[in-house]
């Protein structure tokens, strides 16, 4: 199917300081054939991003060493996708594109909804296919 082709071997970088969220996301996304990288803060995330050039970055907004909002463009290149996740930024639901992201997912989230959102964004973003 188209969705399976899109997901095959795509690299996702999760930047979130909550280890349990990274664990849940990694388990769910690897079961969907994604290759998952993890970082617990912005510095580590940027290092991994620059070394591995992931297709998708799931970027928490509130991180111990800064705001994902201000760093979103550093995680962006001409062909990847950036998705914000946050518990308390309702304004992001409308404004994420202006900040350099392709999507926004509110915490707490249902894993199946998160995966659906990732797949829909990829279908709508032909540059990475």
URFEN-V538773 format. One record per backbone hydrogen bond with DSSP energy under -1.0 kcal/mol. CO is the residue of the C=O (numbers start at 0). NH is the residue of the N-H. E is the energy in kcal/mol with one decimal. If there is no record, write none. Layout:
co=CO nh=NH e=E
co=CO nh=NH e=E
This chain:
co=0 nh=4 e=-2.0
co=1 nh=5 e=-2.3
co=2 nh=6 e=-2.1
co=3 nh=7 e=-1.7
co=6 nh=9 e=-2.0
co=9 nh=34 e=-3.0
co=10 nh=54 e=-1.3
co=10 nh=55 e=-2.1
co=11 nh=36 e=-3.2
co=12 nh=57 e=-3.0
co=13 nh=38 e=-2.4
co=14 nh=59 e=-2.9
co=17 nh=21 e=-2.1
co=18 nh=22 e=-2.5
co=19 nh=23 e=-2.3
co=20 nh=24 e=-2.7
co=21 nh=25 e=-2.8
co=22 nh=26 e=-2.5
co=23 nh=27 e=-2.4
co=24 nh=28 e=-3.1
co=25 nh=29 e=-2.6
co=26 nh=30 e=-1.4
co=28 nh=33 e=-2.3
co=29 nh=32 e=-1.7
co=32 nh=8 e=-1.2
co=34 nh=11 e=-3.0
co=36 nh=13 e=-2.7
co=38 nh=15 e=-2.2
co=40 nh=44 e=-2.3
co=41 nh=45 e=-3.1
co=42 nh=46 e=-2.2
co=43 nh=47 e=-2.5
co=44 nh=48 e=-2.8
co=45 nh=49 e=-2.6
co=46 nh=50 e=-1.7
co=47 nh=51 e=-2.6
co=48 nh=52 e=-2.5
co=54 nh=80 e=-2.3
co=55 nh=12 e=-2.9
co=56 nh=82 e=-3.1
co=57 nh=14 e=-3.2
co=58 nh=84 e=-2.0
co=60 nh=67 e=-2.4
co=62 nh=65 e=-1.7
co=65 nh=62 e=-1.7
co=66 nh=70 e=-1.0
co=70 nh=73 e=-1.4
co=71 nh=74 e=-1.2
co=72 nh=75 e=-1.0
co=80 nh=56 e=-2.6
co=81 nh=101 e=-3.6
co=81 nh=102 e=-1.2
co=82 nh=58 e=-3.0
co=83 nh=104 e=-2.5
co=84 nh=60 e=-1.7
co=85 nh=106 e=-2.7
co=88 nh=91 e=-1.7
co=89 nh=92 e=-1.4
co=90 nh=94 e=-2.0
co=91 nh=95 e=-1.7
co=95 nh=100 e=-2.2
co=96 nh=99 e=-1.5
co=102 nh=83 e=-2.4
co=104 nh=85 e=-1.7
co=109 nh=113 e=-2.1
co=110 nh=114 e=-2.5
co=111 nh=115 e=-2.3
co=112 nh=116 e=-2.6
co=113 nh=117 e=-2.5
co=114 nh=118 e=-2.5
co=115 nh=119 e=-2.7
co=116 nh=120 e=-2.6
co=117 nh=121 e=-2.1
co=118 nh=122 e=-2.1
co=119 nh=123 e=-2.0
co=124 nh=127 e=-1.5
co=125 nh=128 e=-1.2
